[in-house]
């Protein structure tokens, strides 16, 4: 009697090297087997592997996809210049090509933080003023003004930056920085009134998260307490 091989030995599933592994990986990614689904309690075995594959792909794989789909060419070069700390070159390029999305905005924010750490304040002040125009924001000027206030440096520059930041974006975080800048400048009555304004902001409607509002109001309460005024 002639030996007949089992049907599955002739199937495409086993004819393709690694097909079983590929199928397992794809199923783990697509099916709800992550830490919030099937296999969430598994520590070893196939269920544990499937959970780790699923979680790993959806945690890191999407970041790779976003990175690969990001704008290339001039925008990638501008972000690279930001990463290298080449403020003038990055600004000149962005002023020519504009911002393409969140990655460009984040690059400008990170460069602002980098320049503050470097301590080249004249250069940093020029940068934050120009970058805020690109971002249509007062945030970078606010950050530098707050740094000056907290470190007791450049009192007049801190007040100028805070004033221009609030003029472009009158939101709680910026107004709180302005209150502290007035305090550092010795204008205590004005500082008190500006701090009270922070406490009077409504819960929504000014382009600031609830968390940011809470932190700004906490900061202004500390300033008012420093000035001898009790708040709720």
C-alpha positions as CSV (number, residue, x, y, z in Angstrom):
1,X,0.0,0.0,0.0
2,X,1.4,3.4,-1.0
3,X,1.9,5.9,1.8
4,X,-0.2,9.0,1.5
5,X,1.1,12.2,3.0
6,X,-1.4,14.1,5.2
7,X,-3.3,16.8,3.4
8,X,-1.8,19.6,5.5
9,X,1.7,18.6,4.5
10,X,0.9,19.7,1.0
11,X,-0.9,22.9,1.9
12,X,0.4,26.4,1.2
13,X,0.4,27.1,5.0
14,X,3.4,24.7,5.5
15,X,4.9,25.2,2.1
16,X,5.9,28.8,2.8
17,X,8.7,28.9,5.3
18,X,7.7,30.8,8.4
19,X,4.0,31.1,7.4
20,X,2.9,29.9,10.8
21,X,5.0,32.5,12.6
22,X,3.8,35.3,10.3
23,X,0.2,34.2,10.8
24,X,0.6,34.2,14.6
25,X,2.2,37.7,14.6
26,X,-0.5,39.2,12.3
27,X,-3.3,37.6,14.4
28,X,-1.7,38.9,17.6
29,X,-1.6,42.5,16.2
30,X,-5.1,42.5,14.8
31,X,-7.0,40.6,17.4
32,X,-7.8,42.2,20.8
33,X,-5.2,40.1,22.8
34,X,-3.4,43.0,24.4
35,X,-3.1,43.9,28.1
36,X,-6.7,45.2,28.0
37,X,-8.1,42.2,26.1
38,X,-7.6,38.5,25.8
39,X,-4.4,37.2,27.4
40,X,-4.2,40.2,29.7
41,X,-3.4,37.9,32.6
42,X,-1.0,35.7,30.7
43,X,2.6,35.7,31.8
44,X,4.1,33.1,29.5
45,X,3.3,30.7,26.6
46,X,1.6,31.7,23.3
47,X,-1.0,33.9,25.1
48,X,1.7,35.9,26.7
49,X,3.7,36.3,23.5
50,X,0.6,37.4,21.7
51,X,-0.1,40.0,24.3
52,X,3.4,41.4,24.2
53,X,3.3,41.5,20.3
54,X,0.0,43.3,20.3
55,X,1.0,45.9,23.0
56,X,4.4,46.4,21.4
57,X,3.0,47.1,18.0
58,X,0.3,49.5,19.1
59,X,2.6,51.3,21.5
60,X,5.7,51.7,19.3
61,X,4.6,50.6,15.8
62,X,2.3,53.6,15.3
63,X,5.1,55.9,16.3
64,X,7.2,54.5,13.5
65,X,4.3,54.9,11.0
66,X,3.8,58.5,12.1
67,X,7.6,59.1,11.7
68,X,7.7,57.5,8.3
69,X,4.7,59.5,7.1
70,X,6.1,62.9,8.3
71,X,6.9,65.5,5.7
72,X,10.3,65.1,4.1
73,X,12.6,67.5,2.4
74,X,12.6,71.1,3.6
75,X,10.5,70.4,6.7
76,X,12.7,67.5,7.8
77,X,15.8,69.7,7.3
78,X,14.2,72.5,9.4
79,X,13.5,70.0,12.2
80,X,17.0,68.8,12.0
81,X,18.4,72.3,12.3
82,X,16.2,72.8,15.4
83,X,17.6,69.6,16.9
84,X,21.2,70.8,16.3
85,X,20.4,74.2,17.9
86,X,20.8,76.1,14.7
87,X,18.2,78.7,15.6
88,X,18.8,81.3,13.0
89,X,19.0,78.8,10.1
90,X,15.8,76.9,11.4
91,X,13.9,80.2,11.6
92,X,14.9,81.4,8.2
93,X,13.8,78.1,6.7
94,X,10.5,77.9,8.5
95,X,9.8,81.6,7.6
96,X,10.1,80.5,4.0
97,X,8.3,77.2,4.0
98,X,5.9,77.6,6.9
99,X,4.9,74.9,9.5
100,X,3.6,71.6,8.2
101,X,2.2,70.2,11.4
102,X,2.7,69.3,15.1
103,X,6.2,67.9,14.5
104,X,7.4,71.3,13.3
105,X,5.7,73.1,16.2
106,X,7.3,70.7,18.7
107,X,10.7,71.2,17.1
108,X,10.4,75.0,17.7
109,X,9.3,74.5,21.3
110,X,12.2,72.2,22.0
111,X,14.7,74.5,20.5
112,X,13.4,77.3,22.7
113,X,14.0,75.1,25.8
114,X,17.4,74.2,24.5
115,X,18.5,77.8,24.1
116,X,17.3,78.7,27.7
117,X,19.5,75.8,29.0
118,X,22.4,77.1,27.0
119,X,22.1,80.5,28.7
120,X,22.7,82.6,25.6
121,X,19.9,84.9,26.5
122,X,20.3,87.7,23.9
123,X,20.1,85.0,21.2
124,X,17.3,83.3,23.0
125,X,15.2,86.5,23.2
126,X,15.6,87.1,19.5
127,X,14.6,83.5,18.8
128,X,11.5,83.3,21.0
129,X,10.1,86.6,19.5
130,X,10.5,85.3,15.9
131,X,9.4,81.7,16.7
132,X,6.2,82.9,18.5
133,X,5.2,84.7,15.3
134,X,5.5,81.4,13.4
135,X,3.6,79.6,16.1
136,X,1.0,82.3,16.5
137,X,1.5,82.1,20.2
138,X,3.0,83.9,23.2
139,X,4.2,80.7,24.7
140,X,7.9,80.8,24.0
141,X,8.2,84.4,25.3
142,X,6.2,83.4,28.4
143,X,8.6,80.5,29.1
144,X,11.6,82.7,28.9
145,X,10.0,85.4,31.0
146,X,9.1,82.8,33.6
147,X,12.7,81.5,33.6
148,X,14.0,85.0,34.2
149,X,11.5,85.5,37.1
150,X,12.3,82.2,38.8
151,X,16.1,82.8,38.5
152,X,16.0,86.5,39.4
153,X,17.6,87.5,36.1
154,X,16.9,90.3,33.6
155,X,14.0,91.9,35.4
156,X,13.2,94.4,32.7
157,X,13.5,91.8,29.9
158,X,11.2,89.5,31.9
159,X,8.6,92.2,32.1
160,X,8.9,93.1,28.4
161,X,8.6,89.5,27.3
162,X,5.6,88.8,29.6
163,X,3.8,91.9,28.4
164,X,4.2,91.1,24.8
165,X,3.2,87.5,25.4
166,X,0.0,88.5,27.2
167,X,-0.7,91.0,24.4
168,X,-0.8,88.2,21.9
169,X,-2.3,85.5,24.1
170,X,-4.1,86.5,27.2
171,X,-4.5,83.2,28.9
172,X,-3.9,82.2,32.6
173,X,-0.4,80.9,32.3
174,X,0.9,84.0,30.5
175,X,-1.0,86.4,32.9
176,X,0.4,84.6,35.9
177,X,3.9,85.1,34.6
178,X,3.1,88.8,34.1
179,X,2.0,89.1,37.7
180,X,5.3,87.7,38.9
181,X,7.2,89.9,36.5
182,X,5.5,93.0,37.9
183,X,6.4,91.7,41.4
184,X,10.0,91.3,40.5
185,X,10.0,94.8,39.1
186,X,8.7,96.2,42.4
187,X,5.2,97.1,41.1
188,X,3.4,95.3,43.8
189,X,0.0,96.9,43.4
190,X,-0.1,96.0,39.8
191,X,1.2,92.5,40.5
192,X,-1.7,92.0,43.0
193,X,-4.3,93.1,40.4
194,X,-2.9,90.9,37.7
195,X,-2.8,87.9,40.0
196,X,-6.4,88.4,40.9
197,X,-7.2,88.4,37.2
198,X,-5.8,84.8,37.0
199,X,-8.1,83.7,39.7
200,X,-11.1,85.2,37.9
201,X,-10.5,83.2,34.7
202,X,-13.5,80.9,33.8
203,X,-13.1,77.2,33.5
204,X,-13.2,77.2,29.7
205,X,-13.0,79.4,26.7
206,X,-9.4,80.8,26.6
207,X,-7.2,78.1,25.0
208,X,-5.9,76.6,28.1
209,X,-6.4,73.2,29.7
210,X,-8.0,72.7,33.1
211,X,-4.6,71.5,34.4
212,X,-2.8,74.6,33.1
213,X,-5.5,76.8,34.6
214,X,-5.1,75.0,38.0
215,X,-1.3,75.5,38.0
216,X,-1.6,79.1,37.0
217,X,-4.1,79.9,39.7
218,X,-2.1,78.0,42.3
219,X,0.9,80.1,41.3
220,X,-1.0,83.3,41.6
221,X,-2.4,82.4,45.0
222,X,1.2,81.9,46.2
223,X,2.0,85.4,44.9
224,X,-1.0,86.9,46.6
225,X,0.0,85.2,49.8
226,X,3.4,86.6,49.5
227,X,1.8,90.0,49.2
228,X,-0.2,89.4,52.3
229,X,-3.5,88.7,50.7
230,X,-5.6,85.7,51.7
231,X,-7.4,83.8,48.9
232,X,-9.8,80.9,48.9
